[in-house]
């Protein structure tokens, strides 16, 4: 029994504990003798349970623009002219060095190299190389910290995507947003700490699932709240016809009384979570409609994001919505934009995908900066892995694509305490292996938590007899990208 109590000591209802044993203070004394740490917080959990940072944060909020399907680094930020010079030649075995391949290219007899179909130029004072596909992002490179040395453990979409979002390749682990909600709480009592927005591009899409914004084994209050792509951003939030706010308030009060009676009887912490969720939904009835009305934005803001920002469900609309949510105090806003899986027709599809995201992404960064919010808001852009330097399909017909490449890929961050105008890490001349400053997914997570004022080794939760964390048993802060 002692072990069971130890594993769940933070879910013990003291009133329930004392009442059932009917031994008053004597029970407390006995419990403290049998289980010394039952009624004290472990120092490693102090920040998580108090909602305070471990140290002064550089960022207060995060907007994560996840490009689902893995955009090619060789058509975006990792310029490799050697690939154009060697187009059609086989990838040297010394470079591939026996790396495992997906089932889509493992049966290829040869691995013909292919350079980018699109031109690159250097931009800004930083001289960052950017593809012609991203002319608006090119204008903000001096705000960006481009990491060209990301690498991951997974070679297929679902485990790689899950790993990038939760720190584990299997499901049922808390996502980044859930960990931040658990560690820091919300800045706005009328809005969730963690919101999720979805959009679909014009390329080949990979699915996204609720396990990516799950609370996992954390209390369900920390799960991401998904916004709809329709004009009604959160379904069933408003009162039905014939019921006014006063009637809803009375109904919730009575429901809360019943739930509290249930909680006193059984001590299940999820009952308290459900009460909090009902109350949050009630408060959101006022906050969300005002936030989700984008028509009141001035013309200059609409121009920054592009006219599509007024079309619900588009990437541009979600970017503008993300700014409003972040400005209102939402701790973590997660966007997923599907369509980056170019195994074929890369030349035709990738420009469409880039067109969908380029203007709105740059607009978001510039909008945050002009409002004085960029310094305290960390913006992240990138996918789950990279793309191979050899082609998949027929190179001669320009309908080729690129396969999955976990060994080296690019993402970027802006604001929130990262160095602006920095290119961090380097791949080899083939764009295949990392030759300088590798950054693993665990390192990325450790760095993001550090920017939010959290020590990734101390943000833990005990579950099934062990302490879990976002970075599991690895990860180190990448101090080279910190301002």
N, C-alpha and C positions, 0 to 999 in steps of 0.2 A: 504493500500500500504506500510505503514511503516513497518508492521510486515513482509510482504513478503521480503522487502529489508533486514531487520534484519536477517532473516533466511538464506539469501543467500549473505551476505555482502562480503564474500571473493570471490565470483564469479562475482562481479560487475566489468565491464570493464570501467575504469574511462573516457577513451576517448569517448567511446560509450555513457556513462552517460551524459557527458558535451555536446557532439555534438548534441544529440537528444533534449536536453532541450534548446540549443542555448542561454544559459544564462551565459556562462563563469564562472568567479570566483564568481559571484553572486549565481550561483547554488551550488557551493561548500559551501558558507556561509550558504545558506538556508538549505542544506542537513545536515551540522554540527549542526544546531540549532534543526532541526526536529529529527535527529537520531545521538546522540552524539558519539556513538562508531562506526559509519559507516566506518570511514577511519583510524581506529587504530586496532592493533592486541590485542586481549584479552590476558592477561598474561598467562592464562592457555594454550593458543595455541601457545605460542612463540616458543617452541622447535619444535613443529610439522611443523611450517611454515618456520623456519630457517634451518631445517635439522641438528640442534645441539642437543647434549645430554642435559638432565637436570642437570647431574652431571657426574663426571669422570667415564667412563665405565670400567668394568673389562673384558668384551669381546667385540670384534669388529664384529664378525660374528657367525652364527649358522649353524650347520649341524644337521638336525633333521631326525633320522633314525626311521621312524614310522613303527611299526610292525602291519599291518592292520589285524584285526580279533581277536586280544587279546590273546597273548601268556600266557600260564598258569604260574602264579608266583610260584605255588607249584612244578613245574618241572624246575624252573630256578633259583630263588634267595631267595625264602622263604621256608627254610627247616623246615618241621613239622613232626618229627618222631612219634608223638602221632597218626597221621593219619594211619601210617602203623600198629601200635599196635592195633588200633581200627577198622581196615579194616572190612567192612561188617556190622558194627553196625550202628544204625540209628543216625543221627545228633540230639543231644539234642535240644529240643524245646527252652530251655533257651538260647541257642546260636543263633539259627535262629531268635527267638524273633519276629515272625510274619513278617519278611521281605518279600516284594512282590517278586514273582517269574516270570519267563518268561512263555509263553504258552507251552514251550517245556518240562518243568518239573513240572508245577503247578498241573498236574493231577497224579503225582507219589504218591503212597500210603506211600512209605518210601523214606528216603534220606540216603542210605548207604554210609558211609564214605569210602574214598579210598586214600591211601597214594601214594607217587610217586613210579612209577615202576623203576625209575632211582636213582642211588646213589648220595650222596652229600659229598663234602669234604670242608675243610676250606683252603683258599689260601691267600698268601701274608702276609705282616706284619699286615694287618688289620684283618686277620682271617675271611674274608668274606666267607660265605657258597655259593657254586656254584654247580649246577648240572653237572653231567658227560657229559651232552649234549653240554656244552659250554666250552671245554677245552682251547680254545684260549682266550676267554674273561676272564677265570679264571687267566690267566697269567698277565692281566692288572688291576686286582681289586684294586691295590694300586693307580691307576689313577682315579678310578671310585668313584662316590658318589651314592650309591644305596639307593633309597627312597622306603621303604617297607610299607608305610602308605598312599599311594595315594587313593583317593576315588572320586566318581563322582555321578551325579544326575540321569544319564540315565542308563537304563537296556538293551536296544537294540542297535544294532550296529550303524545304521545310525545316530540317535540323539547323541549317545555317541561319535562317530567319529567326527561329526560336532562340538560338544561341545568342544572336545579336541583341535580342529584346529581353531575354530573361537570364542570360549567363549559363544556360544549360541547353543541351540539344534535345532533351526530352521535355514533355509538357509538365504542367502542374507545378511550375516554379513561379514565384512572383516576378512580374515584369519590372523594368526600371522605374516606371511611373508609380507602381505599387510600393516599391521599396522607398521611394522619395516621399510618398504620402505617409507611409509608416514612420519614417525617420523624422520628417519635418512638419507633417500636418499641412493644413490649408491656410492660406493668407486671407481667404474670404469665406465667411461662414455661410454665405448664400450660394456658393458654388463648390463643386467637387474639387479636390486637389489634383485630379487626374482625368483629363478629357481626351477622347479619341475621335478623329475625323478621317473619313475614307473618300478616296477618289479613284477613278479609273481612266487610264490614258488610252491612246490609240494603238498601242503595241500589244505584243503577246503577254497576257497577264498571268500572274501566279496568285493563288488565293491567299487571303488573310483570314485569320480565325480568332475568335475571342480568347483563345489561350495565350495570345500575344499581349493582351492587356489584362490578364487575369491577376487576381490577388494571390493565387496559389494557396499556400497554407497560412497566409496572413488573414486577419479579419476581413470580411467581405466589404467593409467600408472603404478599403483601399483599392478595390478594383477600378479599372478605367470606365468612365461613363461614355458610351458611344453616342455620338450625335448622328442624326439621320441626314441623308443627302437631300431630303425634301425640304420644302419651305418650313415645315414643322420640325425644328431641329431635334427635339426630344419627343418621341411619340408618347401619347397618353399622359403627358404632363399636366395638361389643362383640365379643369373641372368639366364634367359632362354638363350638357344643357339642363337647366333646372336646378342646379346646385350652385350656391354662391360661396364666397370665401368664408363667411361666418359659419355656414353649415359644415364646410370641410374642416374648419378649425375644431369644431365641437366633435366631429367624428374622429379626428386624430387624437384629441384629448382622451376620449373614451377608449380608443384602441390602445393608446399608450398605457392607460391604467390596467387594461387586461394583460398586456404584454409584461408589465412590471410585476404583476401577480404571478405570471408564468415564470418570470426570471427568478423571483424569490423562492419559488418551489423547486426549480430545476438547476438554477445557476448557470445556464448555458449562455456564454458571452455573445453568441450569435443573435440572441433575442435583443440584447442591447444594441447590437449593430443594426438590426432591422428597425428599431425605434428611431435611431439616428438617420437611417435612410428615408424613412417616411417624413421626418422633419425637414431633411435636406430637400426632398422633392417639393414640399410645401413652399419653402423659401425660394426655390428655383422658379416657381410659377411666376414670380415677379421679375427675377433677375434675367432669366434666359430670353424671354421675348424681346426685351430691350437690347440685349447684347447681339442677338441674331438678326436684328433689323439692320442690314447693310445699306439700305437705300438712303439713310441719312448721312452717309459719308460724303464729304465734299468732292467735287469733280477732280481736284488735284490728286486726291488719294485713289480714286477710281482709276485715274490715268497711270498711277504708279504700278498698280497691280494688274491692270488690263481690264477691258470691258467684261471679260468672263467672270470677274469677281462678283458680279451681280447675278450669276447663274448658280443656284444652289447645287452643291455636289461636285462642282469643278475644283480643280487644284487651286486655282486663283481665289475662289470663294473661301476655301478652307484656310488658305494663308491669311487672308484678311480676318477671318473668324478667329484664327489662332492669335493674331495680334490683339484682338479685342479681349479674348479670354485671358491672355497673359497679362495684359494691362489691368484687367480686373482682379488679378491676384491668383489665377489658376497656376498651381505649382509646375505641372508638367502637361504640355499639350503635344499629343502624338498624331502626326499625319502619316497616312499610308497612301502612296500613289502607285498604282499597279500598272504594269505594261512594259517593263524593262527587260524582258527575257528574250533577247534577240539571238536565238539559235540559227535563224535564217532571216534573210531580207533585212539585215542590219542597216544597209544603206538607205532603204526606204522607210523603215520604222523609226529608227533612232532620231532623225530630225523632227518627226511628229511629237515624240515624247519630249524632246528638248524644248520644242515650241510650247508645249503645255506648261512646263515648269519654269523656264528661264526668267521670264519677265516678273512673274509673281514672286519668285524666290528672292530676286534682287530687290524688288519692291518692298518685301517684308523687312529685309535688313535695313534698307534706307529709311523706311517708315519708323522702325524702332529707334534708329539713330537720331532722327529729327525730333523725336519725342523725348529724347534723353533716357531711353529705356534699354539701349543696346548694351551698355556697360554692365547692366544687371540681368540681362537675358542671354542665355547661351543658345545659339541657333546651331543645329547640327544637320548636315545634308549628306546622304550616302545610302548604299545598299548593303546586302548581306555578304557578298564576296565580289570578286572581279571577273574578268573575261580573259580567255586565252589569247596569246599572240598568234596562234595558228588558226586557220579557218575551219569552219564546219560547213560542209556544202561545197558547191562548185564555185571556185574563185573566179573562173573566166566569165561567169554570167552575172557577176555583181549581185547575186542573191544569196551570198554566203552569210554565215553568222559566226559567232564566237561561243565556245563552250564555257562552262563554269571554271573559275580559277581562284581557289582559296588562298594560294600562296602569296599573292601580292595584289592589293587594290587600293583605291583612293577614296577618301572622304574629306569633308572640310567642316570646320567649325568657325563661328564668328561671335564676337562679343563675349560677355560673361566671364572675363578673366583670362582668355587665351590671347597669345601674341598676334596682333594683326599684321598682315602682309608677310606671313612666314610660310615657307615651304619646308615641311619637316619629313625626313626620311627620303630614301632614294631606292629605286629599283635598278636592276642591271640594264645594259643597253638593249636587251631584248624585251624588257618590261615583264620579265618572268619571275625572277628571284629578287629578294631584298638584299641590298648590299650595304645599307646604312640605316641605323636607328629603327629597328623593327618595332611595331606596335601590335600586340595581340589584342583580341577582343576583351580579355580580362583586364589588360592594361587600360584600354579605352574606358571600360566601366569604372575602374579605380580612379581614373583622372576626372571623369564626369562627376562622380561623387565628391571628390576632393574640391572641385570648383564650387560645389554646393555646400561646402563646409562639413563634409562627412568623411570620417576615416572608414574606408571600405572594410577594414579588418574588424572594426568595432560595431558596424551596423549589422547586427545578427539577430536571428530568431531561432529559438530552440523548437525543434520539431522531430518527433520520432527518435528522441534520444540523442540528437546531435545538433550542433549550432550551424545554421545555414547562413550564407550571405550571397550577395549578387555575384561576387567574384570567386565564389566557392573556396578553393584552397590556393589560388594563384593571384596574379595581378600586381602591378606596381604602377605608381603614379608617374606619368610621363612629364617630368618637370620641364623638359625642353620646350613644351608648347605653352607653358604658363606665363602670363604677363608679369 
